[in-house]
Amino acid sequence: MTGPLTTSEIREKYLSFFESKGHLRLPSHSTIAPDPTTLFTVAGMQPFKPQFMGAPAVFPGYGESRRVTTAQKCVRVGDIENVGRTRRHLSLFEMMGNFSFGDYFKREAIAWAWEFLTGSEWLGLDPARMYVTIYEDDDEAFRYWTQEIGLPESHIHRFGADENFWPADAPLKGPNGPCGPCSEIYYDRGPAYGDDTWADYARTRESARFLEVWNLVFPQYDRQDPRPDGTPVLADLPFKNIDTGMGLERVASVVQDVPDFYSNDVFKPIIDRVAELSGQPYEGEVSVSHRVVAEHLRSVSMILADGVAFSNTGRGYTTRKIMRRAIRHGYLLGFREPTLYQLVSLVVQTMGEAYPELGAEQSRVEAAIRGEEERFLKTLEGGMQRLSGLLAELEKGATLPGEAAFLLYDTYGFPLDLTKEIAEEYGISVDEAGYAESLERAQETARAASKYGKAELFGAGQEALEGLPPTQFVGYDTLTAEGEVLALVGAGERLPHLRAGSEATVVLSRTPFYAEGGGEVGDTGVLEWPGGRGVVRDTRKTPAGIWLHDVFVEEGELKPGQTVRGVVSSGRRAIERHHTATHLLHAALRAVLGSGVRQAGSLVAADRLRFDFTHGAPLSDEETAQVETLVSRWVSANFPVTWQEMPLAEAKAAGATALFGEKYGETVRVVRVEGGVPFGNGTVTSMELCGGAHVTRTGDIGAFVIVSDENVAAGVRRIEALAGEAATTWVRERLNNVARVAGLLNTSVDGLEGRVSGLQAQLKAAQQETAQVRRQLAEAQMGGGRAPQLRELGGFRVAALRLSGIEGNELRGAADKLLDQSGADLAVIASDRGLVVKATKNAVARGAHAGQLVGKLAAAGGGKGGGRPDLAQAGIGNPQAALEALDTAF
Ligand code: SER
């Protein structure tokens, strides 16, 4: 007598059943989605979208067939927080499917599903327990179910597009692509699971008793963008198709007659092992954690085996979220050391035959999980304490501030979902908008701090850019150009579209936008297309020459394949002025300071230029003037600026300036100013290897002014300079300032210098007078030579005095005087402006310490202080309290 079919046997039976019906068996597609509509593969049909849309049914290495069958590993993470809490949710499941690409249709799909479920040599389930739903107007399916299968009408229910269309509600909500009505098959698990009826289910759509086991989809439409008035658009596909999905875990629990799939032969060994490792039996409330650990380990193992790595963006981050949820539940079970990785071998045992990649990647998967456990366990405990502290302070129904949730992420690596889930256990929600704001702020800071930060934030992971050709850049000669959208990338993933209000990276076939490089900032501007517009916030490029435009869509929708017009902002003209000015500045510096000057870095922007170069001393006023004069001579001469590509050797032979330590290709671009300016006995010229954007004549530069010269490193100086309008505005502002200051001082700009020297002399005299007055004040307060009474403290004689209005030097002078007058070892003076303690040499030799005493007294007086053994001082708020503390200070 053999037991019920195992999960593996059911899988195999399914595939061979459909092979016997003329289907080609294909392996599962990776859990990484085949198209950008989702991160992970969510359905068996997903790899076959092209065939549904009319592509040839040819599968290299397997053959050609319009009938195909697969077991597809699917990952759905939309409601991950329910996994484990209920026994109905899974993040990874196996979907058995049979597909027809314009071959058979409803009649066969229905007949074969029935035969497989109820046929005695297949699953042999009781036909009387079968129920189905169909789409509201699908009379054809109704006819097959009633007339050909013989299902009683009372076992059939019609639902609308939210239930019986796949994807659910596709006509109204999308996604675009193949879709159609469907018919779902339910199995009645019997009264042990509930006393509800099929009619109850039809009303409530909830049942523990009626379990959906198979979905037969009839994809015959291509869902497209709705019309402007919102009317759904369903175009006919080239032919009618079949896409079915049978949930293997569900069917296995029915066939094995176990209450849920956590008790079937795939999960049970993992759950048992979790119980064994933790010493916690699988029962009661804690069993949630057994389920979470077992389920998540299965999906994470599969995803990692498919080549995903834990990371902080995109798919890698989702995987990390699943893993960290499992680690936290492991922690609840008592695991304090990496343990969960030991479960991978069980996943391999139960599923490795059907998915050989699991076995092949086992050691890599184990190492990755172990590493993630090590990382997260380090911060988990601290984070849990912090979070439970925060939650304990809040009332049920309150909201945890977003900033706190962000700090938990930032400091302890708590994904937001995890924080939300734990907060929920306390009946507290999380301010997600606040979290997003904090995250955004932190990213802004990181972006500003890191040169490459922005490129990372552009989110264009290498993977997402694979297969794209280098971009054709036409922006040296024009500021507008049309190009085709080749890809939209966000968070490391390709996106199917970019809607108004969202931001992502756009890759075009052709672009006028300069990509940051050679010190020149990336261009900004707009993209325009019929019905839409996006702002280009920055432009970068990859080493492979793919231009990445950071675009925020303001209106309309952007999609791959669309033609857009790129218009570079007029700020580019200011960038060009600053770039050509940088070359001239470079040449002028070498002429004035000598050929030891070498470029060490630069920034060319619309509002300024910055030029770092090797030189040991600040520029004298005269040198600065000479450099500015040279540049303005070029400007007035209005020479043409030309650029040309040529072999590197030729450029060097012609004397072009190359950057030290820079790598150049075989062919280089040479930017030349066609004319020199006289300096000393010779002529100064400018010719540099450069990929940047320049004015076409030097006259376009306009005014030029050096605004600062500072030291940035040993032997490296940094000059900031302005060209064009930025220069004239800067000069005008300074002139206005100087005039305002002259006005304040009741003099003219020319009289300013004399007036300021006069005021400085007056100020000095006044300061001397004040010091004199303070000294007199101190003396007066010290009672004209009458020394205060001495106290005996810790073996030292201490004189203490309170003064007012005395500070700094005078306070110290008063302490000297007090020591003299009183013959004490230590003098303490507290004033409302500070505290000073002075000790005689002799007292110091005997162990007195003014610094330590000041510390104690200052603390009593609300301040902080310290200092040497013989003299120390502090700022305090309360002199009286500091003095009163004297008696307890020893
Ligand atoms: N695509 C359908 C589903 O996922 C049937 O395979 O339910």
Boltz pocket constraint, residues with backbone or C-beta under 6 A from the ligand:
constraints:
  - pocket:
      binder: B
      contacts: [[A, 42], [A, 43], [A, 44], [A, 45], [A, 96], [A, 97], [A, 166], [A, 215], [A, 216], [A, 217], [A, 243], [A, 244], [A, 245], [A, 246]]
      max_distance: 6.0
